[in-house]
């Protein structure tokens, strides 16, 4: 970014400005000189890690700039170093759409996977050998940055890959992210960049020490800390955590009129060099270029051996086809680009002692054994509880309390017990006896022949009641905001809430007497509960927690009736006639609606004001899509997937969960995947674009 000559000049300028500041002779004429000097030293400190002045000298110039800007507000610019930290707290983070979806990466865990990736790449490109660019896979929080006319205009989290939370104010606190960059020198008007926000291991340890000294719990690991920091509402607190950012991909760019694509953007390595030259911390120094996969495999193994010596956390390497034209030729699936592969390092392992096993009761009565082990740090996280899933796992691994066990975090995230180290047994270990009665309500447990899970079938079991209520109020169900798991458990323990109908009969006077519940939080909770009464029927069906009934099946059931209790009249055979409902699901639904207690609960919910009628179905029964079934694949040009599906339902149509002979229309967007290929083989399926879809429903 800075040549040898400009470095000398800016260092000379810095010395001159510091002297002027010391003598009190700085004026508003010096303002741009100070900004340039501060930007230069931020680059030396945060990007190169090679500071040329002491921290107090930087602080002197920074405070001098602050003073001049306070005295001359008209001179303040949006990309001034003082404008990183905004005043006060940010509001809730709005959701924004990425210019290009942030897809996942296909993962590999061994050399064979990389060799297979190379084979597919050569088949798609027709080349004998491919040039790859290999770089570290940073382990932090993914971000998307948009620069327009050289200024940073938006920063967002990855979110679901299509949309994320806009966190621009917090992004501005990260000093390794320039507030402006001269993309215009390359003819680029708008640019979208992908990156990863990290906390340096040293800074993480230092910040945790500060928390401990204040009597606060330390953060779990650098990755979660970095990702969580992006959504802190106080930007000043964000600044305290000293986040850093690596940017590793230009996902989109537009050119000024008459400009051509710069040669740097014909290769991935060239784009990293361009970003580095503009002052970004790209993996320019860490990247390596290799011809052929054999050298790539060796480099991945070599890099894994030195991962612990790096100043930041990485969980693997990313291998990308270097030539951008070849990337475009290879294309993408709806999940991942075909031209890139993540090589994940071996999961972190550790040994611990199995102290005991607790048996937990889930929403559907399933009994899950949970191993309690001596706390052991693995990959930056202290592990003390591990799910053992079911009785078969305990038998298969021959686990006993008192065993020394090998623990691993799969994909560096989910912990599990690999095996017991039987050779270390002393004879004092005890076999784990799976209970025959429910550990909560003492009812007898049952297990169906084809299943590995034991269940408590007592619908009044307190543990199941609590879990059902937690599911009922959750975001994807009735979406009662402010009524999270902690409040459900608290209200239940205090006797304020005993069942699902109790949600709509809460004594808010008593809640108001509880610590932590002010009038505003009570008003918000009351409002959310009241709003949930008008949720569409499919949400209520999903909220009931019927076994095997997910969101898609809930929609299918809702579309089949005009009144929820009509489902109790349907036989198992009639339920199986509905789209994508097999014997297992049909049996579960029939069992639920044959239970008198469940029917009484639904009737009580109706009396309390919940909507059991499918008003949408009644309104759209005669819509112009009546009897037609639809499915969407790929990224649509203008519509979000949820909005498009809602248009179908509003016009009397039906959304299917997969391609089959029952499908009438497959609406195809960009990067369509396997659904398109499958639909092409079925003559009765009409494959249409978004524009044609809008014509079908009469919107064009």
Beta strands, then each sheet from edge to edge (+ up, - down):
strand 1: 95-97
strand 2: 107-108
strand 3: 131-138
strand 4: 141-148
strand 5: 151-157
strand 6: 163-165
strand 7: 188-199
strand 8: 243-255
strand 9: 288-291
strand 10: 314-321
strand 11: 340-344
strand 12: 349-361
strand 13: 367-378
strand 14: 381-387
strand 15: 400-401
strand 16: 404-410
strand 17: 414-420
strand 18: 430-431
strand 19: 445-446
strand 20: 455-456
strand 21: 629-633
strand 22: 654-655
strand 23: 665-668
strand 24: 686-688
sheet 1: 1+ 6-
sheet 2: 2+ 11+ 10- 3+ 9-
sheet 3: 5+ 4- 7+ 8-
sheet 4: 14+ 13- 12+ 16- 17+
sheet 5: 15+ 18-
sheet 6: 19+ 20-
sheet 7: 22+ 21+ 23+ 24+
end
